[in-house]
Amino acid sequence: MTIQVKYKNIEKTFSGSLEDVWLSVNRFFAEFLPSFEIANKLTLNVDLQELVRDCENIIALADEGPYLMVPRNRLTDNETLALLLLATYVGCKLGKLGSDAVSKEELLLKLGKDSKITSTRLGELVKSEVAAKTADDKYRITTFGIVQMQKEMLPRIKAKIKA
């Protein structure tokens, strides 16, 4: 992908993958347009490369779908569900999965708990805005959820793995 941006006497051309071009264009606006920089400070953004690094040895993607690489007995139900939603998001963004949303039934199977527990935990994740229910009754992680996971949950999970 190639994008050419011209602003007043400044002209820039960005080439590369969709993700790289998007990040470069955003950096361009942040550097040259102060209002974009101010707005950027209030905008939740996900750096996919950083997210993938943060998830290394925690999630994995296979042709069959996303997997958790952490022993289930080390995770809470909410951590497991949030990680499954995060893995699905990453898989979709990397082009390995067709959607960033997962059905309750798929989550129920991966969690390995009964329907009532799964529904309760998903409700908690939705209430805390880590997850959202889609129009077709599936669940996806929110941008806020991804940022929260990177700040709080992933470091906690990494500490559990080391213990």
N, CA and C atoms as a LAMMPS dump frame, in Angstrom:
ITEM: TIMESTEP
0
ITEM: NUMBER OF ATOMS
489
ITEM: BOX BOUNDS ff ff ff
-5.0000000000000000e+02 5.0000000000000000e+02
-5.0000000000000000e+02 5.0000000000000000e+02
-5.0000000000000000e+02 5.0000000000000000e+02
ITEM: ATOMS id mol type element x y z
1 1 1 N 0.841 -1.156 0
2 1 2 C 0 0 0
3 1 3 C 0.895 1.23 0
4 2 1 N 0.505 2.247 -0.75
5 2 2 C 1.233 3.51 -0.785
6 2 3 C 0.235 4.643 -0.617
7 3 1 N 0.571 5.562 0.284
8 3 2 C -0.271 6.74 0.516
9 3 3 C 0.618 7.966 0.448
10 4 1 N 0.13 8.997 -0.249
11 4 2 C 0.856 10.256 -0.332
12 4 3 C 0.043 11.309 0.407
13 5 1 N 0.705 12.025 1.331
14 5 2 C 0.049 13.056 2.129
15 5 3 C 0.742 14.377 1.839
16 6 1 N -0.073 15.401 1.572
17 6 2 C 0.472 16.733 1.333
18 6 3 C -0.263 17.707 2.241
19 7 1 N 0.5 18.415 3.055
20 7 2 C -0.064 19.395 3.969
21 7 3 C 0.784 20.66 3.894
22 8 1 N 0.186 21.754 3.425
23 8 2 C 0.9 23.023 3.194
24 8 3 C 2.124 22.743 2.33
25 9 1 N 3.317 23.024 2.825
26 9 2 C 4.514 22.804 2.003
27 9 3 C 5.196 21.466 2.308
28 10 1 N 4.569 20.626 3.059
29 10 2 C 5.137 19.327 3.433
30 10 3 C 4.439 18.227 2.646
31 11 1 N 5.252 17.362 2.055
32 11 2 C 4.704 16.242 1.292
33 11 3 C 5.439 14.975 1.711
34 12 1 N 4.678 13.93 2.019
35 12 2 C 5.259 12.661 2.458
36 12 3 C 4.573 11.514 1.737
37 13 1 N 5.353 10.474 1.429
38 13 2 C 4.811 9.258 0.84
39 13 3 C 5.13 8.105 1.786
40 14 1 N 4.127 7.3 2.059
41 14 2 C 4.287 6.147 2.948
42 14 3 C 3.967 4.887 2.17
43 15 1 N 4.864 3.905 2.243
44 15 2 C 4.659 2.621 1.565
45 15 3 C 4.923 1.485 2.536
46 16 1 N 4.243 0.384 2.326
47 16 2 C 4.447 -0.794 3.162
48 16 3 C 3.141 -1.53 3.362
49 17 1 N 3.109 -2.334 4.415
50 17 2 C 1.879 -3.066 4.73
51 17 3 C 0.828 -2.081 5.234
52 18 1 N -0.397 -2.511 5.231
53 18 2 C -1.494 -1.664 5.704
54 18 3 C -1.213 -1.143 7.107
55 19 1 N -0.785 -2.026 8.007
56 19 2 C -0.505 -1.648 9.395
57 19 3 C 0.627 -0.622 9.471
58 20 1 N 1.731 -0.861 8.723
59 20 2 C 2.872 0.054 8.74
60 20 3 C 2.506 1.426 8.193
61 21 1 N 1.76 1.442 7.092
62 21 2 C 1.348 2.719 6.487
63 21 3 C 0.436 3.473 7.441
64 22 1 N -0.506 2.765 8.046
65 22 2 C -1.436 3.403 8.985
66 22 3 C -0.669 4.031 10.151
67 23 1 N 0.281 3.287 10.726
68 23 2 C 1.075 3.805 11.842
69 23 3 C 1.915 4.997 11.405
70 24 1 N 2.509 4.943 10.217
71 24 2 C 3.34 6.039 9.716
72 24 3 C 2.513 7.301 9.476
73 25 1 N 1.336 7.145 8.898
74 25 2 C 0.462 8.3 8.657
75 25 3 C 0.047 8.925 9.989
76 26 1 N -0.288 8.085 10.965
77 26 2 C -0.662 8.619 12.286
78 26 3 C 0.491 9.379 12.924
79 27 1 N 1.721 8.824 12.827
80 27 2 C 2.893 9.524 13.372
81 27 3 C 3.101 10.864 12.666
82 28 1 N 2.913 10.873 11.342
83 28 2 C 3.053 12.105 10.558
84 28 3 C 2.11 13.185 11.093
85 29 1 N 0.846 12.816 11.278
86 29 2 C -0.119 13.801 11.768
87 29 3 C 0.213 14.236 13.194
88 30 1 N 0.665 13.322 14.002
89 30 2 C 1.009 13.663 15.391
90 30 3 C 2.177 14.642 15.438
91 31 1 N 3.122 14.503 14.541
92 31 2 C 4.295 15.374 14.523
93 31 3 C 3.99 16.759 13.964
94 32 1 N 3.158 16.819 12.941
95 32 2 C 2.968 18.08 12.238
96 32 3 C 1.676 18.819 12.565
97 33 1 N 0.763 18.179 13.166
98 33 2 C -0.498 18.848 13.503
99 33 3 C -0.759 18.707 14.995
100 34 1 N -0.49 19.753 15.756
101 34 2 C -0.627 19.666 17.221
102 34 3 C -1.996 19.202 17.695
103 35 1 N -3.046 19.565 17.013
104 35 2 C -4.371 19.13 17.468
105 35 3 C -4.502 17.612 17.388
106 36 1 N -3.867 16.995 16.393
107 36 2 C -3.885 15.546 16.308
108 36 3 C -3.107 14.939 17.466
109 37 1 N -2.034 15.59 17.861
110 37 2 C -1.234 15.088 18.979
111 37 3 C -2.036 15.15 20.273
112 38 1 N -2.744 16.248 20.466
113 38 2 C -3.571 16.391 21.666
114 38 3 C -4.664 15.323 21.672
115 39 1 N -5.325 15.149 20.526
116 39 2 C -6.377 14.133 20.436
117 39 3 C -5.797 12.732 20.625
118 40 1 N -4.588 12.52 20.137
119 40 2 C -3.952 11.219 20.25
120 40 3 C -3.713 10.835 21.71
121 41 1 N -3.475 11.824 22.559
122 41 2 C -3.255 11.547 23.976
123 41 3 C -4.512 11.013 24.65
124 42 1 N -5.646 11.313 24.08
125 42 2 C -6.919 10.862 24.651
126 42 3 C -7.507 9.66 23.918
127 43 1 N -6.832 9.219 22.875
128 43 2 C -7.343 8.135 22.058
129 43 3 C -6.669 6.821 22.427
130 44 1 N -7.489 5.792 22.625
131 44 2 C -6.944 4.461 22.887
132 44 3 C -6.515 3.844 21.563
133 45 1 N -5.263 3.472 21.483
134 45 2 C -4.726 2.847 20.279
135 45 3 C -4.061 1.535 20.654
136 46 1 N -4.094 0.603 19.719
137 46 2 C -3.446 -0.687 19.922
138 46 3 C -2.307 -0.802 18.927
139 47 1 N -1.107 -0.989 19.442
140 47 2 C 0.06 -1.242 18.61
141 47 3 C 0.14 -2.763 18.459
142 48 1 N -0.204 -3.252 17.274
143 48 2 C -0.292 -4.693 17.063
144 48 3 C 1.036 -5.391 17.304
145 49 1 N 2.134 -4.79 16.866
146 49 2 C 3.446 -5.412 17.073
147 49 3 C 3.761 -5.545 18.556
148 50 1 N 3.482 -4.503 19.314
149 50 2 C 3.718 -4.545 20.76
150 50 3 C 2.805 -5.574 21.425
151 51 1 N 1.546 -5.616 20.984
152 51 2 C 0.593 -6.573 21.539
153 51 3 C 1.058 -8.004 21.292
154 52 1 N 1.525 -8.286 20.089
155 52 2 C 2.011 -9.635 19.779
156 52 3 C 3.201 -9.981 20.669
157 53 1 N 4.109 -9.037 20.867
158 53 2 C 5.252 -9.273 21.771
159 53 3 C 4.77 -9.549 23.19
160 54 1 N 3.793 -8.778 23.644
161 54 2 C 3.256 -8.958 24.999
162 54 3 C 2.588 -10.327 25.18
163 55 1 N 2.067 -10.883 24.099
164 55 2 C 1.331 -12.156 24.165
165 55 3 C 2.203 -13.378 23.903
166 56 1 N 3.475 -13.15 23.622
167 56 2 C 4.363 -14.267 23.314
168 56 3 C 4.396 -15.254 24.478
169 57 1 N 4.285 -16.527 24.163
170 57 2 C 4.259 -17.634 25.121
171 57 3 C 2.988 -17.681 25.976
172 58 1 N 2.019 -16.841 25.65
173 58 2 C 0.745 -16.844 26.371
174 58 3 C -0.368 -17.348 25.457
175 59 1 N -0.367 -16.838 24.217
176 59 2 C -1.345 -17.311 23.235
177 59 3 C -0.596 -17.826 22.013
178 60 1 N -1.278 -18.648 21.23
179 60 2 C -0.73 -19.148 19.974
180 60 3 C -1.877 -19.298 18.979
181 61 1 N -1.546 -19.183 17.707
182 61 2 C -2.544 -19.314 16.655
183 61 3 C -2.201 -20.51 15.786
184 62 1 N -3.199 -21.315 15.52
185 62 2 C -3.04 -22.472 14.641
186 62 3 C -4.15 -22.417 13.597
187 63 1 N -4.048 -23.28 12.606
188 63 2 C -5.091 -23.332 11.58
189 63 3 C -6.458 -23.607 12.192
190 64 1 N -6.475 -24.338 13.306
191 64 2 C -7.739 -24.681 13.962
192 64 3 C -8.298 -23.534 14.795
193 65 1 N -7.493 -22.519 15.055
194 65 2 C -7.95 -21.387 15.848
195 65 3 C -6.94 -20.987 16.908
196 66 1 N -7.345 -20.123 17.832
197 66 2 C -6.431 -19.649 18.88
198 66 3 C -6.325 -20.645 20.041
199 67 1 N -5.164 -20.651 20.664
200 67 2 C -4.922 -21.508 21.827
201 67 3 C -4.236 -20.705 22.924
202 68 1 N -4.478 -21.124 24.157
203 68 2 C -3.786 -20.543 25.302
204 68 3 C -2.634 -21.462 25.664
205 69 1 N -1.466 -20.874 25.863
206 69 2 C -0.268 -21.651 26.161
207 69 3 C 0.018 -21.698 27.663
208 70 1 N -0.857 -21.097 28.451
209 70 2 C -0.718 -21.054 29.901
210 70 3 C -1.557 -22.186 30.493
211 71 1 N -1.022 -22.919 31.457
212 71 2 C -1.836 -23.969 32.092
213 71 3 C -3.132 -23.383 32.663
214 72 1 N -4.249 -24.023 32.353
215 72 2 C -5.575 -23.53 32.768
216 72 3 C -5.677 -23.346 34.279
217 73 1 N -4.984 -24.186 35.051
218 73 2 C -5.103 -24.086 36.508
219 73 3 C -4.401 -22.85 37.072
220 74 1 N -3.678 -22.139 36.241
221 74 2 C -3.007 -20.907 36.68
222 74 3 C -3.824 -19.643 36.381
223 75 1 N -4.938 -19.814 35.668
224 75 2 C -5.741 -18.675 35.236
225 75 3 C -7.115 -18.676 35.891
226 76 1 N -7.635 -17.48 36.132
227 76 2 C -9.031 -17.368 36.55
228 76 3 C -9.904 -17.547 35.313
229 77 1 N -11.188 -17.753 35.528
230 77 2 C -12.109 -17.874 34.391
231 77 3 C -12.117 -16.596 33.561
232 78 1 N -12.126 -15.44 34.218
233 78 2 C -12.129 -14.166 33.489
234 78 3 C -10.85 -13.984 32.684
235 79 1 N -9.717 -14.369 33.258
236 79 2 C -8.451 -14.268 32.516
237 79 3 C -8.48 -15.176 31.293
238 80 1 N -9.004 -16.373 31.462
239 80 2 C -9.082 -17.321 30.346
240 80 3 C -9.956 -16.766 29.23
241 81 1 N -11.141 -16.294 29.58
242 81 2 C -12.047 -15.754 28.562
243 81 3 C -11.457 -14.521 27.887
244 82 1 N -10.874 -13.625 28.673
245 82 2 C -10.272 -12.416 28.103
246 82 3 C -9.117 -12.781 27.169
247 83 1 N -8.306 -13.75 27.565
248 83 2 C -7.204 -14.188 26.704
249 83 3 C -7.717 -14.825 25.41
250 84 1 N -8.786 -15.601 25.497
251 84 2 C -9.361 -16.197 24.295
252 84 3 C -9.884 -15.118 23.348
253 85 1 N -10.522 -14.097 23.898
254 85 2 C -11.004 -12.99 23.074
255 85 3 C -9.825 -12.215 22.479
256 86 1 N -8.781 -12.014 23.273
257 86 2 C -7.588 -11.32 22.799
258 86 3 C -6.909 -12.126 21.688
259 87 1 N -6.795 -13.432 21.884
260 87 2 C -6.172 -14.285 20.878
261 87 3 C -6.961 -14.249 19.567
262 88 1 N -8.272 -14.2 19.674
263 88 2 C -9.121 -14.13 18.487
264 88 3 C -8.909 -12.789 17.772
265 89 1 N -8.815 -11.713 18.532
266 89 2 C -8.544 -10.386 17.965
267 89 3 C -7.21 -10.388 17.218
268 90 1 N -6.17 -10.886 17.88
269 90 2 C -4.833 -10.921 17.272
270 90 3 C -4.863 -11.792 16.017
271 91 1 N -5.503 -12.947 16.106
272 91 2 C -5.611 -13.835 14.954
273 91 3 C -6.304 -13.177 13.771
274 92 1 N -7.339 -12.41 14.051
275 92 2 C -8.062 -11.69 12.996
276 92 3 C -7.171 -10.598 12.392
277 93 1 N -6.519 -9.827 13.234
278 93 2 C -5.654 -8.734 12.756
279 93 3 C -4.476 -9.255 11.944
280 94 1 N -4.002 -10.45 12.267
281 94 2 C -2.883 -11.04 11.528
282 94 3 C -3.348 -11.821 10.301
283 95 1 N -4.658 -11.859 10.067
284 95 2 C -5.197 -12.547 8.904
285 95 3 C -5.305 -14.052 9.048
286 96 1 N -5.157 -14.561 10.271
287 96 2 C -5.246 -16.006 10.513
288 96 3 C -6.684 -16.451 10.77
289 97 1 N -7.527 -15.526 11.226
290 97 2 C -8.925 -15.821 11.52
291 97 3 C -9.812 -14.842 10.759
292 98 1 N -11.003 -15.272 10.421
293 98 2 C -11.904 -14.443 9.636
294 98 3 C -12.679 -13.406 10.419
295 99 1 N -12.693 -13.526 11.745
296 99 2 C -13.482 -12.613 12.573
297 99 3 C -12.804 -12.408 13.913
298 100 1 N -13.077 -11.257 14.52
299 100 2 C -12.534 -11.001 15.864
300 100 3 C -13.559 -11.325 16.944
301 101 1 N -14.674 -11.933 16.55
302 101 2 C -15.742 -12.274 17.5
303 101 3 C -15.851 -13.795 17.647
304 102 1 N -16.256 -14.211 18.857
305 102 2 C -16.354 -15.635 19.181
306 102 3 C -17.733 -15.908 19.778
307 103 1 N -18.299 -17.035 19.434
308 103 2 C -19.606 -17.399 19.993
309 103 3 C -19.451 -17.837 21.447
310 104 1 N -20.54 -17.704 22.18
311 104 2 C -20.552 -18.148 23.571
312 104 3 C -20.272 -19.645 23.655
313 105 1 N -20.774 -20.399 22.686
314 105 2 C -20.581 -21.848 22.679
315 105 3 C -19.095 -22.206 22.541
316 106 1 N -18.388 -21.496 21.648
317 106 2 C -16.952 -21.745 21.493
318 106 3 C -16.203 -21.411 22.774
319 107 1 N -16.565 -20.305 23.394
320 107 2 C -15.919 -19.899 24.65
321 107 3 C -16.222 -20.903 25.756
322 108 1 N -17.45 -21.396 25.782
323 108 2 C -17.852 -22.392 26.776
324 108 3 C -16.989 -23.649 26.653
325 109 1 N -16.763 -24.105 25.427
326 109 2 C -15.938 -25.299 25.205
327 109 3 C -14.494 -25.056 25.638
328 110 1 N -13.957 -23.902 25.292
329 110 2 C -12.557 -23.604 25.639
330 110 3 C -12.382 -23.4 27.145
331 111 1 N -13.386 -22.788 27.783
332 111 2 C -13.303 -22.552 29.22
333 111 3 C -13.456 -23.857 29.997
334 112 1 N -14.305 -24.74 29.478
335 112 2 C -14.503 -26.027 30.141
336 112 3 C -15.364 -25.957 31.384
337 113 1 N -16.196 -24.94 31.469
338 113 2 C -17.112 -24.798 32.611
339 113 3 C -18.544 -24.865 32.089
340 114 1 N -19.501 -24.913 33.006
341 114 2 C -20.885 -24.993 32.554
342 114 3 C -21.363 -23.653 31.996
343 115 1 N -22.515 -23.7 31.364
344 115 2 C -23.077 -22.548 30.659
345 115 3 C -23.328 -21.362 31.593
346 116 1 N -23.798 -21.643 32.798
347 116 2 C -24.111 -20.561 33.74
348 116 3 C -22.844 -19.808 34.152
349 117 1 N -21.773 -20.529 34.442
350 117 2 C -20.508 -19.885 34.828
351 117 3 C -19.963 -19.061 33.662
352 118 1 N -19.994 -19.644 32.469
353 118 2 C -19.496 -18.94 31.291
354 118 3 C -20.299 -17.661 31.06
355 119 1 N -21.621 -17.753 31.144
356 119 2 C -22.476 -16.57 30.954
357 119 3 C -22.195 -15.502 32.001
358 120 1 N -22.032 -15.923 33.238
359 120 2 C -21.748 -14.977 34.324
360 120 3 C -20.423 -14.265 34.086
361 121 1 N -19.392 -15.026 33.742
362 121 2 C -18.056 -14.437 33.523
363 121 3 C -18.049 -13.509 32.307
364 122 1 N -18.743 -13.914 31.245
365 122 2 C -18.835 -13.035 30.072
366 122 3 C -19.583 -11.752 30.422
367 123 1 N -20.628 -11.878 31.227
368 123 2 C -21.364 -10.693 31.68
369 123 3 C -20.47 -9.751 32.472
370 124 1 N -19.597 -10.31 33.304
371 124 2 C -18.658 -9.484 34.074
372 124 3 C -17.687 -8.763 33.146
373 125 1 N -17.201 -9.461 32.13
374 125 2 C -16.275 -8.831 31.185
375 125 3 C -16.966 -7.727 30.383
376 126 1 N -18.216 -7.945 30.017
377 126 2 C -18.976 -6.912 29.296
378 126 3 C -19.228 -5.719 30.218
379 127 1 N -19.625 -5.994 31.463
380 127 2 C -19.9 -4.917 32.421
381 127 3 C -18.658 -4.068 32.681
382 128 1 N -17.493 -4.7 32.722
383 128 2 C -16.25 -3.959 32.954
384 128 3 C -15.676 -3.381 31.655
385 129 1 N -16.4 -3.553 30.55
386 129 2 C -16.059 -3.023 29.231
387 129 3 C -14.785 -3.616 28.638
388 130 1 N -14.387 -4.777 29.12
389 130 2 C -13.259 -5.504 28.532
390 130 3 C -13.732 -6.209 27.269
391 131 1 N -14.981 -6.649 27.27
392 131 2 C -15.572 -7.337 26.124
393 131 3 C -16.876 -6.65 25.744
394 132 1 N -17.319 -6.939 24.526
395 132 2 C -18.603 -6.415 24.051
396 132 3 C -19.339 -7.541 23.349
397 133 1 N -20.656 -7.51 23.468
398 133 2 C -21.5 -8.489 22.773
399 133 3 C -21.867 -7.883 21.422
400 134 1 N -21.715 -8.669 20.373
401 134 2 C -22.005 -8.18 19.029
402 134 3 C -23.488 -8.364 18.701
403 135 1 N -23.893 -7.797 17.583
404 135 2 C -25.291 -7.893 17.165
405 135 3 C -25.709 -9.338 16.905
406 136 1 N -24.755 -10.187 16.531
407 136 2 C -25.086 -11.593 16.265
408 136 3 C -24.795 -12.495 17.466
409 137 1 N -24.838 -11.922 18.664
410 137 2 C -24.684 -12.649 19.931
411 137 3 C -23.327 -13.334 20.093
412 138 1 N -22.296 -12.735 19.53
413 138 2 C -20.932 -13.211 19.759
414 138 3 C -20.245 -12.204 20.669
415 139 1 N -19.037 -12.535 21.064
416 139 2 C -18.283 -11.652 21.956
417 139 3 C -16.943 -11.296 21.318
418 140 1 N -16.527 -10.066 21.552
419 140 2 C -15.237 -9.595 21.077
420 140 3 C -14.603 -8.733 22.153
421 141 1 N -13.29 -8.642 22.117
422 141 2 C -12.593 -7.79 23.071
423 141 3 C -12.688 -6.346 22.582
424 142 1 N -12.797 -5.42 23.511
425 142 2 C -12.846 -4.004 23.156
426 142 3 C -11.428 -3.431 23.121
427 143 1 N -11.29 -2.268 22.515
428 143 2 C -9.99 -1.584 22.523
429 143 3 C -9.589 -1.29 23.958
430 144 1 N -10.537 -0.852 24.757
431 144 2 C -10.274 -0.609 26.175
432 144 3 C -9.801 -1.894 26.851
433 145 1 N -10.446 -3.004 26.506
434 145 2 C -10.066 -4.295 27.071
435 145 3 C -8.643 -4.682 26.72
436 146 1 N -8.249 -4.42 25.486
437 146 2 C -6.88 -4.737 25.054
438 146 3 C -5.886 -3.9 25.844
439 147 1 N -6.162 -2.609 25.963
440 147 2 C -5.261 -1.717 26.705
441 147 3 C -5.178 -2.154 28.168
442 148 1 N -6.315 -2.49 28.782
443 148 2 C -6.324 -2.956 30.163
444 148 3 C -5.539 -4.258 30.31
445 149 1 N -5.699 -5.139 29.354
446 149 2 C -4.967 -6.409 29.416
447 149 3 C -3.465 -6.164 29.346
448 150 1 N -3.045 -5.259 28.458
449 150 2 C -1.617 -4.98 28.338
450 150 3 C -1.06 -4.338 29.611
451 151 1 N -1.845 -3.495 30.251
452 151 2 C -1.374 -2.799 31.453
453 151 3 C -1.44 -3.673 32.7
454 152 1 N -2.504 -4.456 32.831
455 152 2 C -2.749 -5.161 34.087
456 152 3 C -2.715 -6.682 33.983
457 153 1 N -3.531 -7.237 33.091
458 153 2 C -3.731 -8.678 33.098
459 153 3 C -2.53 -9.462 32.556
460 154 1 N -1.96 -9.043 31.44
461 154 2 C -0.834 -9.791 30.874
462 154 3 C 0.377 -9.815 31.817
463 155 1 N 0.751 -8.688 32.457
464 155 2 C 1.855 -8.769 33.43
465 155 3 C 1.541 -9.714 34.598
466 156 1 N 0.292 -9.723 35.057
467 156 2 C -0.122 -10.614 36.152
468 156 3 C -0.03 -12.072 35.704
469 157 1 N -0.448 -12.343 34.469
470 157 2 C -0.389 -13.712 33.948
471 157 3 C 1.072 -14.148 33.787
472 158 1 N 1.907 -13.262 33.302
473 158 2 C 3.336 -13.592 33.15
474 158 3 C 3.95 -13.903 34.507
475 159 1 N 3.562 -13.161 35.522
476 159 2 C 4.067 -13.422 36.892
477 159 3 C 3.605 -14.794 37.381
478 160 1 N 2.375 -15.171 37.058
479 160 2 C 1.848 -16.486 37.442
480 160 3 C 2.624 -17.599 36.753
481 161 1 N 2.998 -17.381 35.505
482 161 2 C 3.727 -18.402 34.749
483 161 3 C 5.101 -18.652 35.376
484 162 1 N 5.744 -17.576 35.821
485 162 2 C 7.074 -17.68 36.411
486 162 3 C 7.048 -18.351 37.771
487 163 1 N 5.912 -18.186 38.467
488 163 2 C 5.804 -18.73 39.84
489 163 3 C 5.738 -20.225 39.869
